[in-house]
């Protein structure tokens, strides 16, 4: 059985990957108390000891505002760490799968429906810049790699610090109305669908390189939450507002929807939401 080292296994994307892969692979998911990814020498020792066939990196310092406040940490985790993994992939001969984000792009032109893999990134905040830095270093360094670019993620998760979970938590805590921005447009991605497609990519030995792994379509954050709450049959009021209603520091990514020109498109995000809600 091949060994997969999954970094960030407690996150939303990492959890889905673990569920999808663990019946076919020996999946090792060290917690931060066992392996601190900021200690790169310890990471190297860990990799040398377990000798993985595949390393999947879902670790990132996420969020536009946290990265603006702490750019050094953003650079360390989003740029330097994947670069070190790329070096290790050559030294220890493993396949590197690294996750990226739609935040590497600036807002899309009105005459374009979505960004594909051949479009040139142009980030407008520190989060996007540091993630793009990691992408570039992986491309420049690793001999065998897949870069997986995703957008706003939904799906079952152990944590409650991302958009959908925050909204659902507010409802669980008794909120009778929530306000959600209707002017931030993304491509909602179901973590289970993404995990299945990533497994398909590496098991079928697709050409190494960058892939946009997203569900089909686009939506505002408001439209996403309307769809989720309708599927859950929760009848609270959702108020559409501008993102400017909420405090923020960094420049927001307002229209960075994605599509693929290299893969068979996955199902519509609305259909994926229905399955996600059944799991809840």
Buried (B, 14 or more C-beta within 10 A) or exposed (E): EEBBBBBBBBBBBBBBBBBBBEEEBBBBBBEEEEBEBBEBEEBBEBBEEBEBBBBBBBBBBBBBBBBBEBBEBBBBBBBBBBBBBBBBBBEBEBBBBBBBBBBBBBBBEEEEEBBEBEBEBEBBBBBBBBBBBBBBBBBEBBEBBBBBBBBBBBBBBEEEEBBBBEBBEBBEEEEEEBBBBBBBBBBBBBBBBBBBBBBEBBEEEEEBEBBBBBBBBBBBBBBBBBBBBBBBEEEEEBEBBEBEEEEEEBBBBBBBBBBBEBBEEBEEBBBBBBBBBEEE
